[in-house]
Amino acid sequence: MILDPILDMFRGKAVTIPPLDGAFRPNTRLDDAPAFAELTEPDNLLVADGRLLASSGNAVYAIVAGVEPAVVETFPSPVTALTLSPSGELTVGLESGKLLIAGRELSLPAGIGCITALAYAGDGTLWLANGSAEFAPSQWAADLMKKGASGSLWARAAGGEFRKVAGDIAFPYGLHILGSDVLVSESWRHQLVRFDGATGNRSTVLTHLPGYPARLSPAGDGGAWLTLFAPRNRLIEFVLQETHYRQDMIDQVPPAYWIAPALASNRSFLEPPQCGGIRTMGIHKPWSPSRSYGLVVRLDREMQPQFSLHSRANGTRHGICSVVEKGGELFIASRGGDCVLAVDLASGGF
């Protein structure tokens, strides 16, 4: 209704979030999946020369079942993005804002300092998602709490310089190549947006997601896998509407205890309570409000959701930021669960 914005000033604005239903129907597939490897906060996954690579902190590890992860390469600051060029060169984005290709630092234009995702197109063009113009990748919660929308999308033709394709993106966190276009996960607006590679024109592909979308990766049949690193809930949505309260929280409370999404929760009694209650008779309710969650979504070729894999509020495989498909298995990095999971796609009952 046209009068709603005016009436909201007197009656208050309803806080609603999309339900977990249809393709997002809750299950326990992530908690039921076997741990392929134990690794502290695994972030980016990548298949290179038949090996499964995972970033954790300042290093990239090679992951093999039943074997301790082996360090492949270390860097001066945490790895925030990882991809492989068509010629096999490891391309790495760092927390410091630097970009390395095959170990060589690439000069970046002003405006790039928060590298959250990288992807190569078939013609060698390197696409880069810059999450925020104000904050580093690890400060994503601050960008959300300040309702940031200063992210940008950049492209670099083979041997050329980076050009800015689009701006005013609310924390772009994932990239997926679609011919000459690129699909971007826009975290703070809970949607997937397709950008024209030449003009930067945008069109919304999937909106009203029940969480904050992170990275995308190709699926074997031409679709894609989407990760959502944290859930939306009414308490956080309410706080995002309360400007003065939110600013006081930022100024006075340590970031770990903000009423904000998290990669893991229920680790400290100092964490903020959740409205609906967490436990009944000592049992953690799987449907209770949660600051963290585990969610992976299978998208078809039209980028529409088909099914999903969950670790619910009472689970431990939360904070999913990256997945990769390899040899009929789906490997899933759980930052909140400190492990890499393996799901057999052929016998998963999907």
HELIX and SHEET records of a PDB file:
HELIX    1   1 ASP A    4  ARG A   11  1                                   8    
HELIX    2   2 GLY A   22  PHE A   24  5                                   3    
HELIX    3   3 ARG A   29  ASP A   32  1                                   4    
HELIX    4   4 PRO A  137  GLN A  139  5                                   3    
HELIX    5   5 TRP A  140  MET A  145  1                                   6    
HELIX    6   6 SER A  187  ARG A  189  5                                   3    
HELIX    7   7 ARG A  234  GLN A  241  1                                   8    
HELIX    8   8 THR A  243  GLN A  252  1                                  10    
HELIX    9   9 PRO A  255  TYR A  257  5                                   3    
SHEET    1   A 4 ALA A  35  GLU A  38  0                                        
SHEET    2   A 4 CYS A 339  ASP A 344 -1                                        
SHEET    3   A 4 GLU A 329  SER A 334 -1                                        
SHEET    4   A 4 ILE A 320  LYS A 326 -1                                        
SHEET    1   B 4 LEU A  45  ALA A  48  0                                        
SHEET    2   B 4 ARG A  51  SER A  56 -1                                        
SHEET    3   B 4 ALA A  59  ILE A  63 -1                                        
SHEET    4   B 4 ALA A  70  THR A  74 -1                                        
SHEET    1   C 4 VAL A  79  LEU A  84  0                                        
SHEET    2   C 4 LEU A  90  LEU A  94 -1                                        
SHEET    3   C 4 LEU A  99  ILE A 101 -1                                        
SHEET    4   C 4 ARG A 104  LEU A 106 -1                                        
SHEET    1   D 4 ILE A 115  TYR A 120  0                                        
SHEET    2   D 4 LEU A 126  ASN A 130 -1                                        
SHEET    3   D 4 GLY A 151  ARG A 156 -1                                        
SHEET    4   D 4 PHE A 162  ILE A 169 -1                                        
SHEET    1   E 4 PRO A 172  LEU A 178  0                                        
SHEET    2   E 4 ASP A 181  GLU A 186 -1                                        
SHEET    3   E 4 GLN A 191  PHE A 195 -1                                        
SHEET    4   E 4 ARG A 202  LEU A 206 -1                                        
SHEET    1   F 4 GLY A 211  PRO A 218  0                                        
SHEET    2   F 4 ALA A 224  PRO A 231 -1                                        
SHEET    3   F 4 GLY A 294  LEU A 299 -1                                        
SHEET    4   F 4 PRO A 305  SER A 311 -1                                        
SHEET    1   G 2 ARG A 279  THR A 280  0                                        
SHEET    2   G 2 ILE A 283  HIS A 284 -1                                        
END                                                                             
